[in-house]
Amino acid sequence: MTLWEAVAVLLAGFAGGALNTAVGSGTLVTFPVLLATGLPPVTATVSNALGLIPGSVSGAYAYRRELAGQRRLLLPLCACAAAGGLVGAGLLMVLPPGVFATVVPVLVGLALLLIAVQPLLTRALRGRLTRPGGGLPLRIGLGLASVYGGYFSAGQGILYVALSGALLDAPLQRINALKNVLVAQVNAVAAGFFLIAADIDWPAALLIAAGATAGAPFGARAAQRLRPVALRVLILTVGTAGLLHMTLS
């Protein structure tokens, strides 16, 4: 890796950490940059997952005020996310690289649709599927989304926000805080598996980690200042750009 490539990876880590914390989809910034440095796709994926962990933790800490009092909710959801992330990491090691190529845009597109109609959907489902803790539908949904997150993390945060917004009776900022914890959980579990089973480019992972750790609090401060409508518009804008990138590249 040349000096300029290292600088590009570091800056991508900063942007990815900020985006992950604010809206999700930071991998859509970091992953292409890692590929551009010459890393094979699987090595880029596992190095990216490992590198984004400190940024996810930093982002979750920046949302600590919104996380207050959510321990009883977080523990079962983190367990579901960890199980799903481990399955997804295993699938990355055994499945051909193109298996999820057609599935990823569909999942992200569905998540964006759910976020767009989330206020209407929440009102329609309130008292039916929505519960203070999300219930079994939320746990199953987040577990399945985490399988995808362990396999390829681009857009997993958007999936979490969409599912939680539809099934959990909570403000969007608290849901965003919850999303950051779940992303950190899945990345940590997947990275632990990759440490044993995959090749990691350590310079790339460390550069992503340094940039993401610095960028995450910046993204959190920006997102926390936004009204729910503005935050939803930002998520939809970034997610749509990522969806177009995935489908056209």
N, C-alpha and C positions, 0 to 999 in steps of 0.2 A: 504494500500500500504506500503510495507516494504521499508527500506532505499535503498536497492539495486535496487528495482523496480523503486523507485523515480529517482535514478541516471540514470537508463536505459532510462526512459521516457525523462529526461532532455537531454541526449545525442542524443536520437532519434529526439527530437525537433531541436537540433542544426543541425544535418544532414539533416532533412527534410526542414528546413528553407534555408539551403545552396542549396540543390537540387532544391527546388521550384523556387528560384531566378535565378539559372543558367540555368536549363533546364526544370523544372516541375517534377511532379511525387514524390514530397516529402512525400505525404501521403502513398506511398508504403513502406516507412520506419516507419513512426509514427504509422500508423493504426495497423500493426501486433504486435508492442510492447505494445500498449494499450490493445489489445486482450489478450496478454500473461499475463498481470497483473490481468486478471479476469473480465474486463469490458464486458458487453453485447455488441454485434455489434452496435446496434443503439446508445447506450450511448457513445461508443468509437467514432463513426462517428461524433456525434454532439460536443463532447468534443474536438475532433481533429480540427474540422472546426473553433470552437471558438479560440482554442489555436494558430492556424496558422495565425490569422489576424495580430497581431503585426509584425510577420516575413514578411508577404506580404507587409505591409506598409513600413517596413524597407528596403525591397528589392526594392520597387518602388522608394524610396528616393535615394537609391544608384545608380539608373539608371536615376537620374534627368537630367543629361546632355543629354542623348538620348531622353528624353521626352520633351525637350525644343521645343516649337513651335507646339506641337501636341494637344493643347487644343481643337480646333475645331473638330479634329478627335475623341478625347477621349470621349467627352460629349455624343454624340449619341450612341457610342459603349458601354459606361458604363450604359446607360439607358437600352439598350437591354440585357446586361449581368445581371443587377439587376432584371429585370423582369423574365428572365430565371432562375436565382438562387432562386428566391422566389417560383417559380413553383416547382423546383426540391426539395427544402426543404419541401414543402407541400407533395409531393409524398412520401418522406421518411417516413412521419408520417402515411400515409394511405395505402401504398402498402406493400404486403408481402416482407420480406427481400430478397427472391430469384428471384424477378421479373427481375432485371437488370443483374443477374449473367451471362447470356449468351450474353447480349448486350455489356457489358463493354469491354471484350477482342476484340470484333469486332470493336468497336469505336476506341480503342487505336491502334489496328493493322492498321486500315485505316489511322489514323493520321500519324503513322510512315511511311507508304507508301507515303503519300502526302509530308512529309518532305524530304524523300529520292529523290523524283523526282521534288521537288519544283523549282530548277533552270530551268529545262526543261519546266515545266508547266508554269512558269511565262513568259518565252519567247514566248511560244505558245499562251498564253492568253493575252499578252500585246496588248493593243488597242482594245480588245474585252470585257473581263470581268474585267481586272484590272483597278482600278481607284485610284486617289490620296487618296480618302477617303474610298475606298473599295466598296462603293455602297450598294444597297439593298441586294445583295447576301451575302456580308460579315456580315451585320447586322443580317440577318436571321440565318446564320450559327452560329455566335457567340451566338445568343440568344438560339438556340437549344443546343449548347455545354454547355451553362451555366445551362440549365435544368439538364443535367448530372452532372455538377459541384456542383450544390446545393444538388443533391441527394447523390453523392459519388465523392469526389474531386480527386481521384487518376487518374492522366493522363489528367486532364482538361487543364493544361498548354500546354501539347503537342498538344491537339486539337486546342487551340488558335493559337499556332505558325503555325500549318499546314494550317489552314484556312486563317490566315492573310498572310502567305507567298505565298499562291496560288492566293489570290484575291487583295492583297494590294501591290502597287508599292513602296516598302520601303526596306532599308537594313535590314539584319537579326538582328543586334543588336538593332535597333529601334523597330522591331517587338517583340523582347524579352522584351524590356522595356514596351511596350504596354501590353504584356501578364501579367507582374507582376501587373500592375494596375487593369486589369480585374479580375485576381485571387483574389486580395484584395477586390474588389467590391463584387464579388459573395460570398466569405467567410463571409464578413460583413453582407450582406443581409440575408444569410442563418442562421448565428449565431443569428441575431436579431429575426428571427422567432423561432429558437430553445430556446431562452431565455424564450419565452412565452409558447411554446408547448411541450418541451422535457425535460427529466432529464439530467443534466450536472454533470459530475464528476469534481468539481472545482479544486481539487489538480492536477489532470491530465492535465486539460486545462491550468492552470497556469504554470506548468512545461514545457509543450509544448511551451507556449508563450515565456517563458524566453529563452529556447534553440533556438527557431526559430528566435527571435529578434537578438540574437548574431550571428547566423549562416548565416542569409540572406546577410549581407554586405560581408562576406567572399565568398559566392557563386557568388555575383555580381562582385567582383574584379577578381575572377578566370575567369568568363565567358567573361568579358570585354577585357581580354588580348588575347582571342582566335580569330583567323581568322575565317571568316564565315564558311569555310569548316570544320575546326576543331570543331567549335561549333555545326555544324550540325551532325558531327560524334558522338560527346558526347551525344547529345539529342537522337540520334538513339540507342546508346549503352545502356543508362539508360532506355529508353523506352522499348527496347527489353527485357532487364532483368526484368523490371516490368511486361511486358506482359507474359513472361514465368512464373513468380511467380503467376500471377493471374490464368493462365490456369492450372498449375500443382498443386496448393494448394487446 
